[in-house]
Amino acid sequence: MQDYDVIVIGAGNGGLSAAATLAQNGMRVLILERHNIPGGSATSFCRGRFEFEVALHQLSGMGTTEQPGPLRSMLGRLGVLEELSFVEMPDLYRAFIPGKLDVTLPADRAGVIEILQERFPGEKEAIQKFFELVYAYAVELYTCLRNPSAAQGAFPLLQRYAFKSAKDVLDEFFTDPLLKAVPGAYWGFIGLTPDRLSFSYLAILFFTYIEMKPCHIKGGSQALSNAILNAFLAHGGRIRFNCGARKILVENGAVRGVITEDGDEITSRFVVSNASKITTFVDLIGREHIPQKFFDDMRGLSQSPSGFCVYVGLDCEPAEMGIDASTTFILPDEDISGKQFKRMKVLDTENDMVAFSCYDVADPEFSPPGACQAVLVTLKYGEPWMRVPPAQYAHEKYRCADAMIRQVEKVYPDFRGHMEEVEVATPLTFMRYLGTPGGSIYGFEQYMKDSLFFEQPRVSPVKGLFMAGGWVANCGFEPTLMSGKSAAGAILRMEG
Ligand SMILES: Cc1cc2nc3c(=O)[nH]c(=O)nc-3n(C[C@H](O)[C@H](O)[C@H](O)COP(=O)(O)OP(=O)(O)OC[C@H]3O[C@@H](n4cnc5c(N)ncnc54)[C@H](O)[C@@H]3O)c2cc1C
């Protein structure tokens, strides 16, 4: 008999939800996690009196108790909802361009339209029509995904817009570049600039966040990861922390188990990998067990950027600095044609778009009384950071952090004076803690050619091996948690 039915490699969102679902259904499951805490990106860390949220800015898919979204239903089935509290955020985001633009979009369809029409009265009708399209398109998209073989002609909007970039559609509807920059700013949560990003993702983002509202988790995403892990343990699951997987054992085209980084050989009938797809197939399995065609297909994809994040603990409440939106996108200018894409490939953060989040706006108890925390994120590819000599690393990281803080001061001038704790994460930090190539935080990039219409078939080239997480699902909490459930479902179906 094998040691376990299933070994799950990695305790990120995908790994945890797969493991908990399998354990709940009576399977003997072991998780191997290289880090010393569960969650992957969905974690926190402490500095001084602050517990900093690593990743989660806006959680999608929750909906309400009366009208639960897919994620709420899934967490309910895992039995973790009672342990968690969610706070609905009233706004989508504030979009700010120094001296040119300052609008806050509420998480409400009529409200978004009204705010934009007030600021851009000359394009009133176009604004109305754009959001009509976003909604109608998202509905067609979800209908099509559920029933792709529906009669030809059933999806006229998909036929017209599925292969357009977000920029194509913003250009079609709007003339004022400042207006285009407002909805365009949401690209910061997907990782590709509007000129490269499939319109489908922008539409999905607006539709789901407006319909189901962006949420914050009390206690941060670590609370969610802990709750899923506790459910897993309560169903008899086992986890080893500080214990990476070094090899996935394959015999006659089927998994046989895993060798840990400590050299232990543990056998299992199934393996679920939450590590990156590249790591899984190139390093953990090895080319000799995988058909070349699989690598040829993967070669056509590109890795998403990593992040450069500045985590700041502040000695006052948000209102004292004038912060009244949970998320502020600070844009250097109105460009949506790819200038920011080029900036993701350089070290400097001067003139980058900064996604600024202050969790205490929605949840005043998030930080200690009288304090709050903010996270400044810009997206960066890992390569320039890999070229920094070790002796210059600290200098470069604080220089780049300083440039981002200067961007923030353009919106919140008192920010620097209230800083009490600062920690900085570069792409190398994400490489270290997530184990992803180049520190990628969003898996493979979602170019039009790689958008959801062209997803690779999910047939595993190795019997008994399943993938979960951001490299097989779309990026984000909701999709990665769902991907773990799907991987578990596939195993349970095989078990009959
Ligand atoms: C700064 C930032 C901001 C974000 N903001 C948002 C947001 O606002 N909303 C949203 O929905 N999403 C957001 N995301 C994206 C979201 O966090 C990720 O898509 C999601 O958490 C990825 O989950 P995953 O299942 O792919 O696992 P990951 O988080 O990638 O975790 C993988 C785990 O596998 C482990 N591992 C890897 N290799 C091995 C090995 N060989 N052996 C053992 N363990 C291994 C790692 O240690 C890690 O714990 C953000 C991400 C970041 C980094």
The ligand as a Gaussian input file, in Angstrom:
#p B3LYP/6-31G(d) Opt

LIG

0 1
 C        1.493000      41.319000      -4.439000
 C        0.325000      40.504000      -4.924000
 C       -0.935000      41.067000      -4.988000
 C       -2.037000      40.308000      -5.402000
 N       -3.296000      40.858000      -5.356000
 C       -4.373000      40.083000      -5.616000
 C       -5.700000      40.572000      -5.414000
 O       -5.906000      41.680000      -4.976000
 N       -6.751000      39.753000      -5.725000
 C       -6.572000      38.492000      -6.198000
 O       -7.560000      37.787000      -6.428000
 N       -5.328000      38.004000      -6.403000
 C       -4.227000      38.755000      -6.107000
 N       -2.968000      38.267000      -6.274000
 C       -2.802000      36.956000      -6.953000
 C       -3.034000      35.776000      -6.015000
 O       -2.413000      36.024000      -4.788000
 C       -2.453000      34.519000      -6.646000
 O       -3.020000      34.331000      -7.949000
 C       -2.745000      33.255000      -5.837000
 O       -2.558000      33.464000      -4.451000
 C       -1.802000      32.157000      -6.330000
 O       -2.152000      30.939000      -5.737000
 P       -1.489000      29.589000      -6.205000
 O       -2.427000      28.485000      -5.871000
 O       -1.030000      29.685000      -7.612000
 O       -0.222000      29.375000      -5.235000
 P        1.033000      30.279000      -4.836000
 O        0.577000      31.436000      -4.046000
 O        1.917000      30.515000      -6.013000
 O        1.763000      29.283000      -3.838000
 C        2.501000      28.159000      -4.274000
 C        3.030000      27.440000      -3.043000
 O        3.772000      26.310000      -3.493000
 C        4.960000      26.205000      -2.702000
 N        5.962000      25.488000      -3.489000
 C        6.469000      25.814000      -4.700000
 N        7.358000      24.886000      -5.097000
 C        7.374000      23.928000      -4.140000
 C        8.081000      22.685000      -3.981000
 N        8.947000      22.224000      -4.904000
 N        7.854000      21.952000      -2.855000
 C        6.963000      22.386000      -1.910000
 N        6.301000      23.551000      -1.996000
 C        6.493000      24.306000      -3.105000
 C        5.352000      27.655000      -2.418000
 O        6.194000      27.727000      -1.263000
 C        3.970000      28.284000      -2.191000
 O        3.572000      28.197000      -0.848000
 C       -1.851000      38.972000      -5.830000
 C       -0.566000      38.392000      -5.766000
 C        0.503000      39.135000      -5.294000
 C        1.847000      38.473000      -5.142000

